[in-house]
Amino acid sequence: MEWIERLNQSLDYIEANLYGKISYEEAAKIACCSVFHYQRMFSYIAEIPLSEYIRRRKMTAAAFDLQTYSL
């Protein structure tokens, strides 16, 4: 259960830096594991690779911004 909490904290880091540079090393550090282990565990739990998750989140945020600022 502790690992899930640390993973959630790393997701908070990703969300906070969605419009900037996201460091896999920093996200793994927050989750208290290596980058390799973090990516493996993220993919296992989320059923999507970390890079794909970040790409989709950035695309979703951009689409939301376009809808919001187009009006």
PDB file of N, CA, C and O in Angstrom:
ATOM      1  N   MET A   1       0.822  -1.197   0.000  1.00  0.00           N
ATOM      2  CA  MET A   1       0.000   0.000   0.000  1.00  0.00           C
ATOM      3  C   MET A   1       0.869   1.265   0.000  1.00  0.00           C
ATOM      4  O   MET A   1       0.502   2.268  -0.611  1.00  0.00           O
ATOM      5  N   GLU A   2       1.993   1.218   0.670  1.00  0.00           N
ATOM      6  CA  GLU A   2       2.888   2.374   0.721  1.00  0.00           C
ATOM      7  C   GLU A   2       3.387   2.732  -0.680  1.00  0.00           C
ATOM      8  O   GLU A   2       3.558   3.907  -1.004  1.00  0.00           O
ATOM      9  N   TRP A   3       3.620   1.701  -1.513  1.00  0.00           N
ATOM     10  CA  TRP A   3       4.118   1.964  -2.854  1.00  0.00           C
ATOM     11  C   TRP A   3       3.083   2.727  -3.674  1.00  0.00           C
ATOM     12  O   TRP A   3       3.442   3.592  -4.473  1.00  0.00           O
ATOM     13  N   ILE A   4       1.818   2.419  -3.485  1.00  0.00           N
ATOM     14  CA  ILE A   4       0.741   3.112  -4.200  1.00  0.00           C
ATOM     15  C   ILE A   4       0.720   4.590  -3.801  1.00  0.00           C
ATOM     16  O   ILE A   4       0.523   5.459  -4.651  1.00  0.00           O
ATOM     17  N   GLU A   5       0.917   4.872  -2.534  1.00  0.00           N
ATOM     18  CA  GLU A   5       0.950   6.262  -2.069  1.00  0.00           C
ATOM     19  C   GLU A   5       2.109   7.021  -2.702  1.00  0.00           C
ATOM     20  O   GLU A   5       1.954   8.171  -3.114  1.00  0.00           O
ATOM     21  N   ARG A   6       3.268   6.378  -2.779  1.00  0.00           N
ATOM     22  CA  ARG A   6       4.430   7.027  -3.400  1.00  0.00           C
ATOM     23  C   ARG A   6       4.202   7.216  -4.899  1.00  0.00           C
ATOM     24  O   ARG A   6       4.619   8.223  -5.471  1.00  0.00           O
ATOM     25  N   LEU A   7       3.545   6.252  -5.529  1.00  0.00           N
ATOM     26  CA  LEU A   7       3.217   6.383  -6.948  1.00  0.00           C
ATOM     27  C   LEU A   7       2.272   7.571  -7.146  1.00  0.00           C
ATOM     28  O   LEU A   7       2.441   8.341  -8.092  1.00  0.00           O
ATOM     29  N   ASN A   8       1.295   7.724  -6.279  1.00  0.00           N
ATOM     30  CA  ASN A   8       0.383   8.864  -6.363  1.00  0.00           C
ATOM     31  C   ASN A   8       1.126  10.182  -6.189  1.00  0.00           C
ATOM     32  O   ASN A   8       0.804  11.161  -6.862  1.00  0.00           O
ATOM     33  N   GLN A   9       2.107  10.225  -5.306  1.00  0.00           N
ATOM     34  CA  GLN A   9       2.905  11.430  -5.131  1.00  0.00           C
ATOM     35  C   GLN A   9       3.710  11.741  -6.391  1.00  0.00           C
ATOM     36  O   GLN A   9       3.868  12.903  -6.765  1.00  0.00           O
ATOM     37  N   SER A  10       4.212  10.701  -7.036  1.00  0.00           N
ATOM     38  CA  SER A  10       4.954  10.920  -8.281  1.00  0.00           C
ATOM     39  C   SER A  10       4.010  11.400  -9.389  1.00  0.00           C
ATOM     40  O   SER A  10       4.413  12.191 -10.241  1.00  0.00           O
ATOM     41  N   LEU A  11       2.768  10.932  -9.384  1.00  0.00           N
ATOM     42  CA  LEU A  11       1.783  11.416 -10.350  1.00  0.00           C
ATOM     43  C   LEU A  11       1.455  12.886 -10.095  1.00  0.00           C
ATOM     44  O   LEU A  11       1.243  13.651 -11.036  1.00  0.00           O
ATOM     45  N   ASP A  12       1.414  13.276  -8.825  1.00  0.00           N
ATOM     46  CA  ASP A  12       1.220  14.682  -8.492  1.00  0.00           C
ATOM     47  C   ASP A  12       2.353  15.525  -9.072  1.00  0.00           C
ATOM     48  O   ASP A  12       2.120  16.620  -9.583  1.00  0.00           O
ATOM     49  N   TYR A  13       3.578  15.010  -8.992  1.00  0.00           N
ATOM     50  CA  TYR A  13       4.732  15.701  -9.581  1.00  0.00           C
ATOM     51  C   TYR A  13       4.545  15.838 -11.094  1.00  0.00           C
ATOM     52  O   TYR A  13       4.776  16.909 -11.655  1.00  0.00           O
ATOM     53  N   ILE A  14       4.131  14.760 -11.747  1.00  0.00           N
ATOM     54  CA  ILE A  14       3.927  14.789 -13.198  1.00  0.00           C
ATOM     55  C   ILE A  14       2.859  15.810 -13.562  1.00  0.00           C
ATOM     56  O   ILE A  14       3.045  16.600 -14.488  1.00  0.00           O
ATOM     57  N   GLU A  15       1.746  15.801 -12.843  1.00  0.00           N
ATOM     58  CA  GLU A  15       0.662  16.742 -13.114  1.00  0.00           C
ATOM     59  C   GLU A  15       1.119  18.191 -12.897  1.00  0.00           C
ATOM     60  O   GLU A  15       0.758  19.078 -13.671  1.00  0.00           O
ATOM     61  N   ALA A  16       1.906  18.428 -11.853  1.00  0.00           N
ATOM     62  CA  ALA A  16       2.382  19.776 -11.552  1.00  0.00           C
ATOM     63  C   ALA A  16       3.346  20.286 -12.618  1.00  0.00           C
ATOM     64  O   ALA A  16       3.474  21.496 -12.805  1.00  0.00           O
ATOM     65  N   ASN A  17       4.019  19.388 -13.312  1.00  0.00           N
ATOM     66  CA  ASN A  17       5.005  19.773 -14.323  1.00  0.00           C
ATOM     67  C   ASN A  17       4.551  19.443 -15.735  1.00  0.00           C
ATOM     68  O   ASN A  17       5.379  19.343 -16.641  1.00  0.00           O
ATOM     69  N   LEU A  18       3.275  19.277 -15.932  1.00  0.00           N
ATOM     70  CA  LEU A  18       2.738  18.861 -17.223  1.00  0.00           C
ATOM     71  C   LEU A  18       3.091  19.843 -18.342  1.00  0.00           C
ATOM     72  O   LEU A  18       3.289  19.434 -19.486  1.00  0.00           O
ATOM     73  N   TYR A  19       3.169  21.119 -18.021  1.00  0.00           N
ATOM     74  CA  TYR A  19       3.471  22.119 -19.038  1.00  0.00           C
ATOM     75  C   TYR A  19       4.960  22.421 -19.146  1.00  0.00           C
ATOM     76  O   TYR A  19       5.377  23.254 -19.950  1.00  0.00           O
ATOM     77  N   GLY A  20       5.747  21.745 -18.342  1.00  0.00           N
ATOM     78  CA  GLY A  20       7.199  21.946 -18.378  1.00  0.00           C
ATOM     79  C   GLY A  20       7.916  20.638 -18.639  1.00  0.00           C
ATOM     80  O   GLY A  20       7.367  19.716 -19.243  1.00  0.00           O
ATOM     81  N   LYS A  21       9.142  20.576 -18.178  1.00  0.00           N
ATOM     82  CA  LYS A  21       9.945  19.370 -18.356  1.00  0.00           C
ATOM     83  C   LYS A  21       9.669  18.400 -17.211  1.00  0.00           C
ATOM     84  O   LYS A  21       9.710  18.776 -16.040  1.00  0.00           O
ATOM     85  N   ILE A  22       9.393  17.172 -17.559  1.00  0.00           N
ATOM     86  CA  ILE A  22       9.143  16.122 -16.574  1.00  0.00           C
ATOM     87  C   ILE A  22      10.359  15.213 -16.537  1.00  0.00           C
ATOM     88  O   ILE A  22      10.766  14.655 -17.556  1.00  0.00           O
ATOM     89  N   SER A  23      10.922  15.074 -15.367  1.00  0.00           N
ATOM     90  CA  SER A  23      12.106  14.239 -15.186  1.00  0.00           C
ATOM     91  C   SER A  23      11.689  12.865 -14.665  1.00  0.00           C
ATOM     92  O   SER A  23      11.096  12.746 -13.592  1.00  0.00           O
ATOM     93  N   TYR A  24      12.008  11.833 -15.441  1.00  0.00           N
ATOM     94  CA  TYR A  24      11.732  10.470 -14.977  1.00  0.00           C
ATOM     95  C   TYR A  24      12.511  10.189 -13.695  1.00  0.00           C
ATOM     96  O   TYR A  24      12.038   9.487 -12.801  1.00  0.00           O
ATOM     97  N   GLU A  25      13.714  10.752 -13.627  1.00  0.00           N
ATOM     98  CA  GLU A  25      14.551  10.537 -12.443  1.00  0.00           C
ATOM     99  C   GLU A  25      13.889  11.109 -11.195  1.00  0.00           C
ATOM    100  O   GLU A  25      13.901  10.482 -10.136  1.00  0.00           O
ATOM    101  N   GLU A  26      13.312  12.301 -11.324  1.00  0.00           N
ATOM    102  CA  GLU A  26      12.652  12.936 -10.176  1.00  0.00           C
ATOM    103  C   GLU A  26      11.394  12.160  -9.790  1.00  0.00           C
ATOM    104  O   GLU A  26      11.132  11.964  -8.603  1.00  0.00           O
ATOM    105  N   ALA A  27      10.618  11.719 -10.769  1.00  0.00           N
ATOM    106  CA  ALA A  27       9.413  10.941 -10.475  1.00  0.00           C
ATOM    107  C   ALA A  27       9.785   9.636  -9.769  1.00  0.00           C
ATOM    108  O   ALA A  27       9.116   9.227  -8.820  1.00  0.00           O
ATOM    109  N   ALA A  28      10.850   8.988 -10.234  1.00  0.00           N
ATOM    110  CA  ALA A  28      11.302   7.743  -9.602  1.00  0.00           C
ATOM    111  C   ALA A  28      11.822   8.010  -8.194  1.00  0.00           C
ATOM    112  O   ALA A  28      11.598   7.217  -7.279  1.00  0.00           O
ATOM    113  N   LYS A  29      12.515   9.129  -8.029  1.00  0.00           N
ATOM    114  CA  LYS A  29      13.037   9.495  -6.708  1.00  0.00           C
ATOM    115  C   LYS A  29      11.889   9.701  -5.721  1.00  0.00           C
ATOM    116  O   LYS A  29      11.973   9.271  -4.570  1.00  0.00           O
ATOM    117  N   ILE A  30      10.833  10.348  -6.165  1.00  0.00           N
ATOM    118  CA  ILE A  30       9.655  10.559  -5.314  1.00  0.00           C
ATOM    119  C   ILE A  30       9.045   9.221  -4.926  1.00  0.00           C
ATOM    120  O   ILE A  30       8.578   9.046  -3.800  1.00  0.00           O
ATOM    121  N   ALA A  31       9.050   8.275  -5.865  1.00  0.00           N
ATOM    122  CA  ALA A  31       8.494   6.942  -5.600  1.00  0.00           C
ATOM    123  C   ALA A  31       9.487   6.032  -4.876  1.00  0.00           C
ATOM    124  O   ALA A  31       9.172   4.884  -4.563  1.00  0.00           O
ATOM    125  N   CYS A  32      10.689   6.553  -4.614  1.00  0.00           N
ATOM    126  CA  CYS A  32      11.730   5.805  -3.877  1.00  0.00           C
ATOM    127  C   CYS A  32      12.162   4.524  -4.584  1.00  0.00           C
ATOM    128  O   CYS A  32      12.232   3.458  -3.973  1.00  0.00           O
ATOM    129  N   CYS A  33      12.452   4.643  -5.880  1.00  0.00           N
ATOM    130  CA  CYS A  33      12.950   3.485  -6.616  1.00  0.00           C
ATOM    131  C   CYS A  33      13.769   3.962  -7.814  1.00  0.00           C
ATOM    132  O   CYS A  33      13.863   5.160  -8.079  1.00  0.00           O
ATOM    133  N   SER A  34      14.346   3.026  -8.518  1.00  0.00           N
ATOM    134  CA  SER A  34      15.121   3.367  -9.711  1.00  0.00           C
ATOM    135  C   SER A  34      14.172   3.721 -10.855  1.00  0.00           C
ATOM    136  O   SER A  34      12.987   3.387 -10.826  1.00  0.00           O
ATOM    137  N   VAL A  35      14.716   4.401 -11.855  1.00  0.00           N
ATOM    138  CA  VAL A  35      13.911   4.767 -13.020  1.00  0.00           C
ATOM    139  C   VAL A  35      13.390   3.508 -13.711  1.00  0.00           C
ATOM    140  O   VAL A  35      12.224   3.442 -14.103  1.00  0.00           O
ATOM    141  N   PHE A  36      14.254   2.521 -13.856  1.00  0.00           N
ATOM    142  CA  PHE A  36      13.862   1.264 -14.491  1.00  0.00           C
ATOM    143  C   PHE A  36      12.694   0.618 -13.753  1.00  0.00           C
ATOM    144  O   PHE A  36      11.701   0.239 -14.372  1.00  0.00           O
ATOM    145  N   HIS A  37      12.809   0.493 -12.442  1.00  0.00           N
ATOM    146  CA  HIS A  37      11.752  -0.137 -11.641  1.00  0.00           C
ATOM    147  C   HIS A  37      10.481   0.712 -11.669  1.00  0.00           C
ATOM    148  O   HIS A  37       9.375   0.176 -11.739  1.00  0.00           O
ATOM    149  N   TYR A  38      10.638   2.024 -11.615  1.00  0.00           N
ATOM    150  CA  TYR A  38       9.471   2.920 -11.648  1.00  0.00           C
ATOM    151  C   TYR A  38       8.688   2.745 -12.945  1.00  0.00           C
ATOM    152  O   TYR A  38       7.462   2.631 -12.924  1.00  0.00           O
ATOM    153  N   GLN A  39       9.394   2.723 -14.068  1.00  0.00           N
ATOM    154  CA  GLN A  39       8.714   2.556 -15.349  1.00  0.00           C
ATOM    155  C   GLN A  39       8.023   1.200 -15.446  1.00  0.00           C
ATOM    156  O   GLN A  39       6.907   1.106 -15.958  1.00  0.00           O
ATOM    157  N   ARG A  40       8.673   0.161 -14.962  1.00  0.00           N
ATOM    158  CA  ARG A  40       8.069  -1.180 -14.985  1.00  0.00           C
ATOM    159  C   ARG A  40       6.813  -1.231 -14.126  1.00  0.00           C
ATOM    160  O   ARG A  40       5.775  -1.724 -14.566  1.00  0.00           O
ATOM    161  N   MET A  41       6.907  -0.724 -12.908  1.00  0.00           N
ATOM    162  CA  MET A  41       5.770  -0.773 -11.993  1.00  0.00           C
ATOM    163  C   MET A  41       4.638   0.139 -12.473  1.00  0.00           C
ATOM    164  O   MET A  41       3.466  -0.212 -12.342  1.00  0.00           O
ATOM    165  N   PHE A  42       4.979   1.300 -13.025  1.00  0.00           N
ATOM    166  CA  PHE A  42       3.961   2.196 -13.555  1.00  0.00           C
ATOM    167  C   PHE A  42       3.186   1.495 -14.669  1.00  0.00           C
ATOM    168  O   PHE A  42       1.955   1.519 -14.687  1.00  0.00           O
ATOM    169  N   SER A  43       3.903   0.880 -15.585  1.00  0.00           N
ATOM    170  CA  SER A  43       3.259   0.174 -16.695  1.00  0.00           C
ATOM    171  C   SER A  43       2.386  -0.970 -16.204  1.00  0.00           C
ATOM    172  O   SER A  43       1.309  -1.216 -16.746  1.00  0.00           O
ATOM    173  N   TYR A  44       2.854  -1.665 -15.180  1.00  0.00           N
ATOM    174  CA  TYR A  44       2.090  -2.783 -14.625  1.00  0.00           C
ATOM    175  C   TYR A  44       0.790  -2.290 -13.987  1.00  0.00           C
ATOM    176  O   TYR A  44      -0.272  -2.873 -14.207  1.00  0.00           O
ATOM    177  N   ILE A  45       0.874  -1.229 -13.207  1.00  0.00           N
ATOM    178  CA  ILE A  45      -0.305  -0.734 -12.486  1.00  0.00           C
ATOM    179  C   ILE A  45      -1.251   0.024 -13.412  1.00  0.00           C
ATOM    180  O   ILE A  45      -2.463  -0.186 -13.366  1.00  0.00           O
ATOM    181  N   ALA A  46      -0.708   0.904 -14.251  1.00  0.00           N
ATOM    182  CA  ALA A  46      -1.541   1.747 -15.109  1.00  0.00           C
ATOM    183  C   ALA A  46      -1.933   1.061 -16.414  1.00  0.00           C
ATOM    184  O   ALA A  46      -2.828   1.529 -17.118  1.00  0.00           O
ATOM    185  N   GLU A  47      -1.276  -0.032 -16.736  1.00  0.00           N
ATOM    186  CA  GLU A  47      -1.503  -0.765 -17.982  1.00  0.00           C
ATOM    187  C   GLU A  47      -1.223   0.105 -19.211  1.00  0.00           C
ATOM    188  O   GLU A  47      -1.841  -0.059 -20.263  1.00  0.00           O
ATOM    189  N   ILE A  48      -0.282   1.029 -19.052  1.00  0.00           N
ATOM    190  CA  ILE A  48       0.163   1.899 -20.133  1.00  0.00           C
ATOM    191  C   ILE A  48       1.577   2.353 -19.788  1.00  0.00           C
ATOM    192  O   ILE A  48       1.852   2.640 -18.623  1.00  0.00           O
ATOM    193  N   PRO A  49       2.473   2.426 -20.754  1.00  0.00           N
ATOM    194  CA  PRO A  49       3.837   2.895 -20.454  1.00  0.00           C
ATOM    195  C   PRO A  49       3.828   4.342 -19.947  1.00  0.00           C
ATOM    196  O   PRO A  49       2.959   5.131 -20.319  1.00  0.00           O
ATOM    197  N   LEU A  50       4.784   4.674 -19.111  1.00  0.00           N
ATOM    198  CA  LEU A  50       4.879   6.009 -18.536  1.00  0.00           C
ATOM    199  C   LEU A  50       4.957   7.078 -19.615  1.00  0.00           C
ATOM    200  O   LEU A  50       4.278   8.100 -19.520  1.00  0.00           O
ATOM    201  N   SER A  51       5.763   6.861 -20.624  1.00  0.00           N
ATOM    202  CA  SER A  51       5.905   7.861 -21.696  1.00  0.00           C
ATOM    203  C   SER A  51       4.581   8.097 -22.417  1.00  0.00           C
ATOM    204  O   SER A  51       4.260   9.233 -22.768  1.00  0.00           O
ATOM    205  N   GLU A  52       3.822   7.047 -22.637  1.00  0.00           N
ATOM    206  CA  GLU A  52       2.531   7.173 -23.302  1.00  0.00           C
ATOM    207  C   GLU A  52       1.530   7.901 -22.401  1.00  0.00           C
ATOM    208  O   GLU A  52       0.733   8.707 -22.882  1.00  0.00           O
ATOM    209  N   TYR A  53       1.572   7.620 -21.108  1.00  0.00           N
ATOM    210  CA  TYR A  53       0.700   8.308 -20.155  1.00  0.00           C
ATOM    211  C   TYR A  53       0.967   9.811 -20.191  1.00  0.00           C
ATOM    212  O   TYR A  53       0.036  10.614 -20.262  1.00  0.00           O
ATOM    213  N   ILE A  54       2.245  10.184 -20.142  1.00  0.00           N
ATOM    214  CA  ILE A  54       2.608  11.599 -20.151  1.00  0.00           C
ATOM    215  C   ILE A  54       2.189  12.248 -21.463  1.00  0.00           C
ATOM    216  O   ILE A  54       1.658  13.358 -21.467  1.00  0.00           O
ATOM    217  N   ARG A  55       2.421  11.566 -22.567  1.00  0.00           N
ATOM    218  CA  ARG A  55       2.029  12.104 -23.880  1.00  0.00           C
ATOM    219  C   ARG A  55       0.525  12.337 -23.947  1.00  0.00           C
ATOM    220  O   ARG A  55       0.075  13.391 -24.397  1.00  0.00           O
ATOM    221  N   ARG A  56      -0.246  11.358 -23.500  1.00  0.00           N
ATOM    222  CA  ARG A  56      -1.707  11.495 -23.524  1.00  0.00           C
ATOM    223  C   ARG A  56      -2.189  12.607 -22.602  1.00  0.00           C
ATOM    224  O   ARG A  56      -3.110  13.343 -22.955  1.00  0.00           O
ATOM    225  N   ARG A  57      -1.584  12.738 -21.437  1.00  0.00           N
ATOM    226  CA  ARG A  57      -1.974  13.808 -20.500  1.00  0.00           C
ATOM    227  C   ARG A  57      -1.675  15.173 -21.105  1.00  0.00           C
ATOM    228  O   ARG A  57      -2.473  16.100 -20.966  1.00  0.00           O
ATOM    229  N   LYS A  58      -0.533  15.306 -21.775  1.00  0.00           N
ATOM    230  CA  LYS A  58      -0.190  16.586 -22.404  1.00  0.00           C
ATOM    231  C   LYS A  58      -1.165  16.895 -23.539  1.00  0.00           C
ATOM    232  O   LYS A  58      -1.576  18.043 -23.704  1.00  0.00           O
ATOM    233  N   MET A  59      -1.535  15.891 -24.313  1.00  0.00           N
ATOM    234  CA  MET A  59      -2.492  16.085 -25.405  1.00  0.00           C
ATOM    235  C   MET A  59      -3.869  16.467 -24.864  1.00  0.00           C
ATOM    236  O   MET A  59      -4.536  17.337 -25.424  1.00  0.00           O
ATOM    237  N   THR A  60      -4.289  15.830 -23.796  1.00  0.00           N
ATOM    238  CA  THR A  60      -5.575  16.142 -23.179  1.00  0.00           C
ATOM    239  C   THR A  60      -5.578  17.569 -22.642  1.00  0.00           C
ATOM    240  O   THR A  60      -6.547  18.304 -22.832  1.00  0.00           O
ATOM    241  N   ALA A  61      -4.502  17.960 -21.976  1.00  0.00           N
ATOM    242  CA  ALA A  61      -4.400  19.317 -21.444  1.00  0.00           C
ATOM    243  C   ALA A  61      -4.414  20.343 -22.575  1.00  0.00           C
ATOM    244  O   ALA A  61      -5.047  21.391 -22.451  1.00  0.00           O
ATOM    245  N   ALA A  62      -3.724  20.051 -23.671  1.00  0.00           N
ATOM    246  CA  ALA A  62      -3.697  20.967 -24.813  1.00  0.00           C
ATOM    247  C   ALA A  62      -5.082  21.092 -25.438  1.00  0.00           C
ATOM    248  O   ALA A  62      -5.499  22.193 -25.798  1.00  0.00           O
ATOM    249  N   ALA A  63      -5.793  19.989 -25.571  1.00  0.00           N
ATOM    250  CA  ALA A  63      -7.146  20.020 -26.131  1.00  0.00           C
ATOM    251  C   ALA A  63      -8.079  20.825 -25.235  1.00  0.00           C
ATOM    252  O   ALA A  63      -8.908  21.596 -25.718  1.00  0.00           O
ATOM    253  N   PHE A  64      -7.935  20.638 -23.920  1.00  0.00           N
ATOM    254  CA  PHE A  64      -8.755  21.401 -22.978  1.00  0.00           C
ATOM    255  C   PHE A  64      -8.454  22.888 -23.103  1.00  0.00           C
ATOM    256  O   PHE A  64      -9.371  23.710 -23.110  1.00  0.00           O
ATOM    257  N   ASP A  65      -7.178  23.235 -23.202  1.00  0.00           N
ATOM    258  CA  ASP A  65      -6.792  24.638 -23.352  1.00  0.00           C
ATOM    259  C   ASP A  65      -7.360  25.231 -24.634  1.00  0.00           C
ATOM    260  O   ASP A  65      -7.827  26.370 -24.629  1.00  0.00           O
ATOM    261  N   LEU A  66      -7.330  24.486 -25.722  1.00  0.00           N
ATOM    262  CA  LEU A  66      -7.884  24.972 -26.980  1.00  0.00           C
ATOM    263  C   LEU A  66      -9.374  25.231 -26.864  1.00  0.00           C
ATOM    264  O   LEU A  66      -9.869  26.242 -27.363  1.00  0.00           O
ATOM    265  N   GLN A  67     -10.089  24.335 -26.216  1.00  0.00           N
ATOM    266  CA  GLN A  67     -11.533  24.520 -26.032  1.00  0.00           C
ATOM    267  C   GLN A  67     -11.826  25.705 -25.127  1.00  0.00           C
ATOM    268  O   GLN A  67     -12.756  26.472 -25.378  1.00  0.00           O
ATOM    269  N   THR A  68     -11.041  25.852 -24.087  1.00  0.00           N
ATOM    270  CA  THR A  68     -11.272  26.914 -23.113  1.00  0.00           C
ATOM    271  C   THR A  68     -10.963  28.288 -23.686  1.00  0.00           C
ATOM    272  O   THR A  68     -11.731  29.230 -23.490  1.00  0.00           O
ATOM    273  N   TYR A  69      -9.841  28.410 -24.394  1.00  0.00           N
ATOM    274  CA  TYR A  69      -9.393  29.712 -24.879  1.00  0.00           C
ATOM    275  C   TYR A  69      -9.935  30.062 -26.261  1.00  0.00           C
ATOM    276  O   TYR A  69      -9.713  31.173 -26.742  1.00  0.00           O
ATOM    277  N   SER A  70     -10.633  29.149 -26.900  1.00  0.00           N
ATOM    278  CA  SER A  70     -11.196  29.433 -28.217  1.00  0.00           C
ATOM    279  C   SER A  70     -12.488  30.236 -28.116  1.00  0.00           C
ATOM    280  O   SER A  70     -12.917  30.868 -29.081  1.00  0.00           O
ATOM    281  N   LEU A  71     -13.085  30.203 -26.965  1.00  0.00           N
ATOM    282  CA  LEU A  71     -14.376  30.880 -26.799  1.00  0.00           C
ATOM    283  C   LEU A  71     -14.233  32.331 -26.615  1.00  0.00           C
ATOM    284  O   LEU A  71     -15.232  33.035 -26.463  1.00  0.00           O
TER     285      LEU A  71
END
